[in-house]
């Protein structure tokens, strides 16, 4: 049973900024509500109230709604019209497809002088002889009944025949009420029978199975449990099929029983789905022989690149942009990287071993991407000559050769069987620069005696070379 609560009304009052004291229109349809309550206290400014397609069996707690103009109670379990005298501004009433059999109860609407439209289509009273004439003659303020305009001549004739028609209505009402008493008794017996059968079934399901051996935890073997579950599912399908194929009368009790049956099936389905989720085996991330597997549970795009210049592996993971960083967990291992995104595992096997303790992870504030930089564990020795600015004494050809040499990289292979320490200083021999190999810059000689040039004259007016 769903009850009318303040939270429910506020949820339905989004168009009014969730304010209920000034609410003029509200829709509470298809909520399986069985009782009208609190609306006349919380929403006194209501003008339009939608309560169709619920399980309401009685009109109540709406008498204080002085400004109410339209009340929709279609597709409910209402059996008589009552408690609407206080709705002074009521102009339209909709009782389509209810169970109103006491047609004389509409006499309570005579004080609603502003009532213009009334709908009683689909109620048992519409099958009574003289139904329309009785309503037209009883409610003089009506302008339309069941969507059909009331003519003046029709009203005059119905008023003239009202005493005879009222007698017909009284007799038909008595017959209908007697039938309703029998239907209620039969519904009670069926409900008791159903409850006994249900309790018996539950006791059988809880009881032990004779002749079956249980394990240490008191559970039956897995094969036996599977067979019993299959039998239980088959039994439920048969009972459900029997429920829907069994002919029943259209009464308020049968309608409530149908809704409750559907609610039980829905809850059972939800419980079964939850149990299935719990029984789902965990995903295998590492095999029994210790081999890591590639897994992408969050189904995100990624790219893995190798940077030979910096000797690193870079993983770019396209994490959702608005996902909070606290929901991301990164674990870098020498042979694989594992990332949990909202509990879902992303695991990728790396092409080579990396240094887990030197790895770093960064998150982009604009795109949300996660970039993980992982240095390779097996370093490659590389040599690179430093670039130096050419001096005035160095020829341009030597500078060009120096630039070309500085951009070259050499990979040195070291014999792993050699335990002696490698002296890198003796790899390149000290030779004079002849255009081949590394250059060795010589200091500039400024003294004439050391230079050996006899034609040089020292001019004091010329500034010295720097």
C-alpha positions in Angstrom: 0.0 0.0 0.0 1.3 3.4 -1.0 0.4 6.3 1.3 0.3 10.0 0.5 3.3 11.6 2.2 4.7 15.1 2.2 7.8 13.9 0.2 5.5 12.4 -2.5 3.6 15.7 -2.8 6.8 17.7 -2.9 8.2 15.4 -5.6 5.0 16.0 -7.7 5.2 19.8 -7.1 8.4 20.4 -9.0 6.6 22.9 -11.2 5.8 25.0 -8.1 9.4 24.9 -6.7 8.4 22.0 -4.4 6.1 24.4 -2.4 2.9 22.7 -1.3 1.1 25.4 0.6 0.5 27.4 -2.6 0.0 24.4 -4.9 -2.9 24.7 -7.3 -2.5 21.6 -9.3 -1.1 18.1 -8.5 -1.1 14.7 -10.2 -0.9 11.6 -8.1 -2.0 9.1 -10.7 -0.7 5.5 -11.0 0.8 5.4 -7.5 -1.3 2.5 -6.2 -2.7 4.8 -3.5 -5.5 3.1 -1.4 -6.5 6.1 0.7 -6.8 9.8 0.3 -5.2 11.6 3.3 -3.6 14.9 4.3 -4.3 16.7 1.0 -7.0 18.9 2.5 -4.5 20.0 5.2 -1.4 20.6 3.2 -2.7 21.9 -0.1 -5.7 24.1 0.7 -5.2 26.2 -2.5 -5.7 23.2 -4.9 -7.8 23.7 -7.9 -7.1 20.6 -9.9 -6.5 17.1 -8.4 -5.6 14.0 -10.4 -6.0 10.7 -8.6 -6.8 8.4 -11.5 -5.6 4.8 -11.8 -5.1 4.1 -8.1 -6.8 1.7 -5.6 -8.8 4.3 -3.8 -12.0 2.8 -2.3 -13.6 5.8 -0.6 -13.8 9.6 -1.2 -12.5 11.3 1.9 -10.3 14.2 3.2 -11.1 16.5 0.3 -14.1 18.4 1.9 -11.9 21.4 3.0 -10.6 22.1 -0.5 -12.9 25.1 -1.1 -11.2 26.2 -4.3 -11.1 22.7 -5.9 -12.6 22.9 -9.5 -11.7 19.5 -11.0 -11.4 16.1 -9.4 -10.4 13.1 -11.4 -11.0 9.7 -9.7 -11.2 7.5 -12.8 -10.0 3.9 -12.6 -10.4 3.4 -8.8 -12.5 1.3 -6.5 -15.1 3.9 -5.4 -18.6 2.4 -4.7 -20.5 5.5 -3.7 -20.4 9.3 -4.1 -19.9 11.1 -0.8 -18.0 13.8 1.2 -17.9 16.3 -1.6 -20.3 18.9 -0.1 -17.5 21.1 1.1 -16.0 21.5 -2.4 -17.9 24.7 -3.1 -16.1 25.5 -6.4 -16.3 22.0 -7.9 -17.1 22.2 -11.6 -16.1 18.8 -13.0 -16.1 15.3 -11.6 -14.7 12.2 -13.3 -15.7 8.7 -11.9 -15.0 6.8 -15.1 -14.6 3.0 -14.6 -15.3 2.7 -10.9 -17.7 0.5 -9.0 -20.5 3.0 -8.1 -23.7 0.9 -7.7 -25.5 3.2 -5.3 -26.8 5.7 -7.9 -28.9 7.5 -5.3 -25.6 8.6 -3.6 -25.3 11.3 -6.3 -28.0 13.3 -4.4 -25.1 14.5 -2.2 -23.9 16.6 -5.1 -27.0 18.8 -5.1 -25.3 21.4 -3.0 -22.4 21.7 -5.4 -24.1 24.4 -7.4 -21.2 25.0 -9.8 -21.0 21.4 -10.9 -21.3 21.3 -14.7 -19.7 18.0 -15.9 -20.1 14.5 -14.5 -18.6 11.3 -15.9 -20.0 7.9 -14.7 -19.1 5.8 -17.7 -18.0 2.2 -16.9 -19.8 2.0 -13.5 -22.4 -0.6 -12.7 -25.1 2.1 -12.2 -24.9 3.0 -15.9 -26.7 -0.3 -16.6 -29.7 0.6 -14.5 -33.0 1.3 -16.2 -33.6 5.1 -16.1 -30.0 5.9 -15.1 -29.5 9.0 -17.3 -33.0 10.4 -16.5 -32.5 10.0 -12.8 -29.1 11.9 -12.9 -30.5 14.6 -15.1 -33.6 15.1 -12.9 -31.6 15.0 -9.7 -28.7 17.3 -10.5 -30.3 20.4 -12.1 -27.0 22.3 -12.3 -25.4 19.7 -14.7 -24.8 20.8 -18.3 -23.1 17.6 -19.5 -23.4 13.9 -18.5 -20.8 11.4 -19.7 -19.6 13.9 -22.3 -23.1 14.3 -23.8 -24.9 17.7 -23.5 -28.1 17.8 -21.5 -31.0 19.3 -23.5 -33.7 21.4 -21.8 -36.5 19.2 -23.1 -34.7 16.1 -21.7 -34.5 17.7 -18.3 -38.2 18.6 -18.2 -39.3 15.1 -19.2 -36.9 13.5 -16.7 -38.2 15.7 -13.9 -41.8 14.8 -14.7 -41.0 11.1 -14.5 -38.7 11.3 -11.5 -40.9 9.6 -8.9 -41.3 6.5 -11.1 -37.7 6.4 -12.1 -36.6 6.8 -8.5 -38.6 3.6 -7.6 -36.8 1.7 -10.4 -33.4 2.9 -9.2 -34.2 1.8 -5.6 -35.1 -1.7 -6.6 -32.1 -2.1 -8.9 -29.8 -0.8 -6.1 -31.1 -3.4 -3.7 -30.4 -6.2 -6.1 -26.9 -4.9 -6.8 -26.1 -4.5 -3.1 -27.2 -8.1 -2.4 -24.9 -9.3 -5.2 -22.1 -7.2 -3.8 -22.4 -8.9 -0.3 -22.1 -12.3 -1.9 -19.0 -11.1 -3.9 -17.3 -9.8 -0.8 -17.9 -13.1 1.1 -16.6 -15.1 -1.8 -13.5 -12.8 -2.0 -12.8 -13.3 1.7 -13.0 -17.1 1.3 -10.7 -17.1 -1.7 -8.2 -14.9 0.2 -8.2 -17.3 3.2 -7.8 -20.2 0.9 -4.9 -18.6 -0.8 -3.2 -17.6 2.5 -3.5 -21.2 3.7 -2.0 -22.6 0.5 0.8 -20.0 0.6 1.7 -20.8 4.2 1.7 -24.5 3.4 4.0 -24.0 0.5 6.4 -22.0 2.5 6.5 -24.5 5.3 7.3 -27.3 2.8 10.1 -25.2 1.3 11.6 -24.6 4.8 11.3 -28.2 5.9 14.0 -30.8 5.4 14.1 -33.1 2.5 14.0 -36.8 3.6 16.6 -39.1 2.1 19.0 -36.3 1.0 22.4 -36.0 2.5 23.6 -32.5 3.4 27.1 -31.1 3.6 28.8 -29.6 6.7 26.9 -26.3 6.3 23.6 -28.1 6.3 23.0 -27.4 2.6 22.0 -29.9 0.0 24.4 -30.8 -2.8 24.6 -28.4 -5.7 23.0 -30.8 -8.2 20.0 -31.4 -5.9 19.6 -27.6 -5.3 19.6 -27.0 -9.0 16.9 -29.6 -9.5 14.8 -28.1 -6.7 15.2 -24.6 -8.1 14.0 -25.8 -11.5 11.0 -27.5 -9.9 10.2 -24.3 -7.9 10.4 -22.1 -11.0 8.2 -24.5 -13.0 5.7 -24.5 -10.1 5.7 -20.7 -10.0 5.1 -20.5 -13.8 2.2 -22.8 -13.6 0.6 -20.9 -10.7 1.1 -17.6 -12.5 -0.5 -19.0 -15.6 -3.4 -20.4 -13.6 -3.9 -17.0 -11.9 -4.2 -15.1 -15.2 -6.3 -17.7 -16.9 -8.8 -18.2 -14.1 -12.1 -16.3 -14.8 -13.0 -13.8 -12.1 -15.6 -11.1 -11.7 -14.6 -7.5 -12.1 -14.9 -6.3 -8.5 -12.8 -4.0 -6.2 -11.5 -7.1 -4.5 -10.3 -8.8 -7.7 -8.7 -5.5 -8.8 -6.8 -5.3 -5.5 -5.8 -8.9 -5.7 -4.4 -8.4 -9.2 -2.3 -5.5 -8.2 -0.9 -7.4 -5.2 -0.1 -10.4 -7.4 1.8 -8.1 -9.7 3.6 -6.5 -6.8 4.6 -9.9 -5.5 5.9 -11.0 -8.9 7.9 -7.7 -9.2 9.5 -8.1 -5.8 10.3 -11.8 -6.4 11.9 -10.8 -9.7 14.0 -8.1 -8.1 15.1 -10.5 -5.3 16.0 -13.1 -7.9 18.1 -10.6 -9.9 19.9 -9.5 -6.7 20.6 -13.1 -5.9 21.9 -13.7 -9.4 24.2 -10.7 -9.1 25.6 -12.0 -5.8 26.2 -15.4 -7.3 28.1 -14.0 -10.3 31.7 -15.3 -10.1 34.4 -12.6 -9.9 36.3 -11.8 -13.1 39.6 -13.6 -13.5 42.4 -11.0 -13.6 45.4 -13.3 -13.1 45.5 -17.0 -14.2 46.6 -19.9 -12.0 50.0 -19.9 -13.6 50.5 -16.2 -12.7 49.8 -14.7 -16.1 48.0 -11.3 -16.1 45.0 -10.9 -18.5 43.8 -7.8 -20.4 40.5 -6.6 -18.9 38.3 -3.6 -19.7 35.2 -3.7 -17.6 34.4 0.1 -17.6 34.7 0.0 -21.5 36.8 3.1 -21.8 39.1 4.1 -24.7 42.8 4.0 -24.1 46.1 4.4 -25.9 49.5 2.9 -25.1 52.7 4.5 -26.5 56.4 4.0 -26.1 58.7 7.1 -25.9 62.2 6.0 -27.0 63.7 9.4 -26.2 62.7 9.3 -22.5 62.7 5.5 -22.3 59.1 5.5 -20.9 55.7 3.9 -21.6 52.7 6.2 -21.5 49.1 5.0 -21.0 46.3 7.5 -21.8 43.0 6.3 -20.4 39.8 8.2 -21.4 38.2 8.4 -18.0 34.7 10.0 -17.8 35.1 13.8 -17.6 32.9 14.4 -14.6 33.9 11.4 -12.6 35.3 12.2 -9.2 39.0 11.3 -8.8 38.3 9.6 -5.5 36.5 6.9 -7.4 39.7 6.0 -9.4 42.4 3.6 -8.0 45.7 3.1 -9.8 48.0 0.1 -9.2 51.2 -0.2 -11.4 53.1 -3.5 -11.4 56.3 -4.3 -13.3 54.4 -6.3 -15.9 50.9 -4.8 -15.9 48.9 -1.8 -14.8 45.5 -2.1 -13.0 43.0 0.8 -12.7 39.6 0.6 -10.9 37.0 3.0 -12.2 34.0 3.1 -9.8 34.8 -0.5 -8.8 35.2 -1.7 -12.4 38.6 -3.1 -13.3 40.8 -2.0 -16.3 43.9 -4.1 -16.6 46.5 -4.0 -19.3 49.6 -6.1 -19.8 52.7 -4.0 -20.6 55.1 -4.9 -23.5 58.1 -4.6 -21.2 58.9 -4.3 -17.5 58.6 -0.9 -15.9 59.7 0.7 -12.7 56.5 0.7 -10.5 58.0 2.9 -7.8 59.1 5.6 -10.4 55.7 5.7 -12.2 53.4 8.7 -11.9 49.7 9.3 -12.7 48.1 12.6 -13.6 44.5 13.6 -14.4 43.5 16.3 -16.9 41.1 18.9 -15.4 39.7 19.7 -18.8 39.2 16.3 -20.5 39.3 14.0 -17.5 41.8 11.7 -19.1 44.2 9.8 -16.9 47.8 9.7 -18.1 50.2 7.2 -16.4 53.9 7.6 -17.2 56.0 4.4 -16.5 59.8 4.4 -16.9 61.2 1.2 -18.4 63.1 -1.1 -16.1 65.7 -2.2 -18.7 67.5 1.1 -19.5 69.4 1.5 -22.8 72.7 3.3 -22.5 72.8 6.2 -24.9 75.5 8.8 -25.6 74.8 12.3 -26.7 77.4 15.0 -27.1 76.5 18.3 -25.6 76.0 21.1 -28.1 78.4 24.0 -27.6 78.2 27.5 -29.2 80.8 27.9 -32.0 83.7 30.2 -31.1 85.2 32.7 -33.5 88.3 30.6 -34.1 86.3 27.4 -35.0 85.5 26.9 -38.8 81.9 26.5 -39.9 82.6 23.1 -41.3 83.7 21.9 -37.9 80.5 23.4 -36.3 78.3 21.5 -38.8 80.1 18.3 -38.1 79.7 18.9 -34.3 76.0 19.4 -34.7 75.6 16.2 -36.8 77.6 14.3 -34.2 75.6 15.7 -31.3 72.3 14.4 -32.9 73.7 10.9 -33.3 73.0 8.2 -30.6 74.9 5.0 -30.2 73.8 1.9 -28.4 76.6 0.2 -26.5 76.5 -3.5 -25.9 78.2 -4.7 -22.7 79.2 -8.3 -22.2 77.2 -9.6 -19.2 79.9 -12.2 -18.5 82.5 -9.5 -17.9 82.6 -8.6 -14.3 85.2 -5.8 -14.6 83.9 -2.3 -14.3 83.6 -0.6 -17.6 85.7 2.6 -18.0 83.8 4.9 -20.3 86.6 7.5 -20.3 88.8 5.2 -22.5 86.3 4.3 -25.1 87.2 7.3 -27.4 90.9 7.8 -28.0 92.5 11.2 -27.7 93.4 12.0 -31.3 93.8 15.2 -33.2 90.8 16.6 -34.9 91.0 15.6 -38.5 87.3 15.9 -39.5 86.6 12.3 -38.5 85.2 11.6 -35.0 84.7 13.8 -32.0 86.3 17.2 -32.0 88.8 18.5 -29.3 88.9 22.2 -29.0 92.4 23.7 -28.4 93.0 26.9 -26.5 93.7 30.0 -28.5 97.4 31.1 -28.4 97.7 34.9 -28.2 101.4 35.2 -27.3 103.6 35.9 -30.3 106.6 34.1 -29.0 104.5 31.0 -28.5 102.7 31.2 -31.8 106.0 31.1 -33.8 104.8 33.7 -36.4 107.6 36.2 -37.0 105.5 38.6 -39.2 103.1 39.4 -36.4 103.3 42.9 -35.0 101.6 43.8 -31.8 99.6 47.0 -32.2 98.7 48.6 -28.9 95.7 50.4 -30.5 94.0 47.1 -31.4 91.9 45.7 -28.6 92.9 42.2 -27.5 91.0 39.2 -28.7 88.5 37.7 -26.2 
